[in-house]
Amino acid sequence: MSNQAVANRYADALFQLALEKGLLDQVNQELQVVKEVVQTTPAFSQFLGHPKVTTEQKKAFIQQSFKQAVSETSLNTLLLLVERNRIDILVTMIDKFKALSFDAQNIAEATVYSAQPLSTEEESQIADLFAKKVGKEKLIVNNVVNSDLLGGLKIRIGDRIYDGSVKAQLDRLERQLIAGTR
């Protein structure tokens, strides 16, 4: 079975448990912290993946690292992954859990590319407008400043891209002029 399929199964099981206990938001936030630690600390993954480190040492390491930061549900999931030697699917599982959690709560995530940082009010307006467009109750906006944009916005929600950047508008105008439709 592929790692993606295994990660999906673990994420689904954790999702069902968190939903049953009413901890979707909490577990999702905790897992995002764990993901941040894994991605920013290569030694963490190296230690957990090292064949000479025993399972008991890995479990003790996980407990020492996360006991204060995460709930029992999240901690037990991490320990289960270590016990079953599946720690390599951790990030994939966390991403799948986040997708399941957002879907259940009717939330979407948007990456908004702009030439300059957006204000809180602008982010709120974008979230309100585009949440309706994609049929979601809430939209979480992540602003990425891209100095290559001359102006305007480029918004990515899932696999959809809304390109209202000046560069895209100029490119469309150029194509129309070349094609003689304008």
N, C-alpha and C positions, 0 to 999 in steps of 0.2 A: 504494500500500500504506500502511496506517495506521502511525502511529509505534509503536503498541503491538505490531503484528505484526513490525515491523522490530526493535524492542527485544527481542522474544522470540527472534528468529532469532540475534541477536548473543549474547544470554544463553545460548542453547542451545549455540552453537558454543564459547563460552568454557567452559561447563560440561563439555562433552565433552573439551576440551583439559585442563582442570584435573583431571578425573577420571582421564584417561589418565596424567597426570604425578603423580597422588597429592597434589595441592595444593588440594583442595576447601576445607578449613578456612582455609588461609593466604590463598588468593585471596578468599574470602568476607570475612575480616577486613580485608584491604587495601581491598576495594571499599567496605566500611562506612566506613572512614576517608575515602576519596575522597568518598563521599556526604555525610559530615559537613562536609567542606570546602566542597563545592558549595552545600549548604543554608545554611551559616552565613556564607558570604562571597559576597554578591551580585556584587561586582566581578569575581570569578573567572569566573562565567557570562557576565557582560557582555563581558569581554575576549574570551573564546572565541567568543562569538556575534557579535562586531562585524565587519561586512563589510569594513572598511578594514584589518583586521589580516590579514596574509598567513598562509597555511597553515604556512609554515616558521616564522614567529614564534610561532604557536600551539603547534606541535610543540616548539619550543625551550622555551617557557614550561612545558609539561607535563613535559618532561624535567627541567627545573630544579626544578620544584615537587615531583615525586614520585619522582625517581630513587633517592633514599636510603630512601624510605618503602615502596615496593612492589616486588614481584618483576618479573622481566622479562616474564612472562606478562601480568600486569595492566598494566604500562606499555605493552606493545605493543598491547594492546586499546584503551587510551586514545588512543594515537597513531593507530591505525586509525580510530577514531571521528572524530578531528580531520581526518585525511586525506580521509575520505569525507563530510565535512561533516554528521556525524550526532551531534555532541556534545549536541544537544538531547534525545536519548533516553537519556542517561547514567543518570539516576536511575531511570527505568523499567527499564532493562536491569539495573541493580544489584539492584533489588527482585526481578525475575524470577530472576536468578541465585541470590539468597538462597533463594527458594522452591524452586528445583530442587535446590540443595545440601542444604537441610534435608530435603526429601523423600527424597533418596538416602540420607541418613544416619539416616532414621527419627526425625527431630527435629521438634518443633512449638514454636511460640512462643505464650506466653500473656500477656495483659495482665490484671493483677489489680488491681482497684480496691478500696481499703480506706480506712477513716476515718483510720487512723494507719499510719505506716510499718511494714512487716512485718519481723520479725527474719529473719536468715539461716536459722534453724531452721524457722520458719514457711514461708518460701519453699520450702525443701527438701521439707517435708511436702506442700505443695500440688503441687509438681512431681511427686513420686512418685505421689500419689493420682490426679491428673488425667492423667498420662501413660498410665496403665493405662486410664482411661476413654475416651481418644481413640485408643487402640491405637498409641501411639508409644513408642519406647524411652527417649526423653529429652524433657523439657519445659523450655524456657528461660522463666523467670518475669521479667516486667518489672512492677514494682510502681508503681502510680500512686496517690498519695494524693488522695482526693476528700472534701473536708470536708462535702459535701452528704449523704454516707452517714451514717446514725445509728450503724450498726454492721454487722457481717457483711462479706461479700465479694461482689464481682461479678467474674466471670472470663470473659474473652473469648479463645477459642481458634479461630482461623480465622473461620468464620462462625457458630460456636456461642457462645451466651452462657449461662452458669450464674449465675443471680441468687439468691444467698443473703443478700442485704442485708435489714436490718430493715425498710426502707422497702417493699421488694417483698413481704415477708411481711405487713406491715400492709395493703398494697393488696389482696393476695389475700383476707385476712380480711374486709376491707370489702366486696369483691365477693360473697363467700359470704354475708355477713350481709344484704346488699341483695337477693340472689337468694333468700334464705330456705333455703339448703341447710345451714345450720348451726344 
